[in-house]
Amino acid sequence: MLRAHPAVLLELVEEYEVLELLHARQGRDEVRRRMDDVAHTLCVSTGTRDVDAALIAARHQLPRTGVKNGLPPRGVTGRPADLLAG
């Protein structure tokens, strides 16, 4: 099975977590749609079928790769903040 690059997994996990918080606070449809998109990508990237399993699999892969949670996400810049602005 192909594996996603650790930096990609980190970005996806962090973006999903931010979107989850935004959705809990705002309940906006566009946030929910983006969450669904990220959840699907996480599932495909980890070979799982639901977002909870995907998050567990991604987090399990990250420590072994040397990617630290303190790294700033690359490629996610602005998306969650754009959703807050509306």
ZAMI-333495 format. One record per residue (C-alpha): residue in one letter; x, y negated, z. Coordinates in steps of 0.05 Angstrom, whole numbers, plus 5000, padded with zeros to 4 digits. Example, Ala and Ser with C-alpha at 12.3 -4.5 7.8 and 13.67 -1.06 7.14 Angstrom:
BEGIN
a524650905156;s527350215143;
//
This chain:
BEGIN
m500050005000;l502449304984;r503248835042;a502248095044;h508247655059;p508547495133;a508046745120;v501546865082;l498747285138;l500646755188;e497246215147;l490946625140;v490446795214;e491646075234;e486645805184;y481346305205;e482346115278;v481645375263;l475545495221;e472445925275;l473145345324;l470344845275;h464445285261;a463045385335;r463144635345;q459644405282;g456044995252;r456944705182;d455445135122;e461844955085;v466045165145;r462345835147;r463445935072;r470845795079;m471146275139;d468046815096;d473146685041;v479046715089;a476047335123;h475547685055;t482747495038;l485047755106;c481448405094;v484448505026;s491348305051;t491148805108;g487349375076;t481549315125;r474049235118;d472148735172;v475248095197;d476448345268;a480548935243;a484148475194;l486147995249;i488748555292;a492648855233;a495548185214;r497648015285;h500648715291;q504948605230;l507347905248;p511848045309;r515748565271;t517348085215;g520647545256;v515247035238;k513546655301;n506746345317;g510045685330;l511745575256;p507445055222;p502745365171;r504745255098;g499545175044;v493845065092;t495244335101;g489043915102;r483644435092;p480944475163;a482143725174;d478243575110;l472343955138;l472643535202;a472342885163;g465443005134;
//
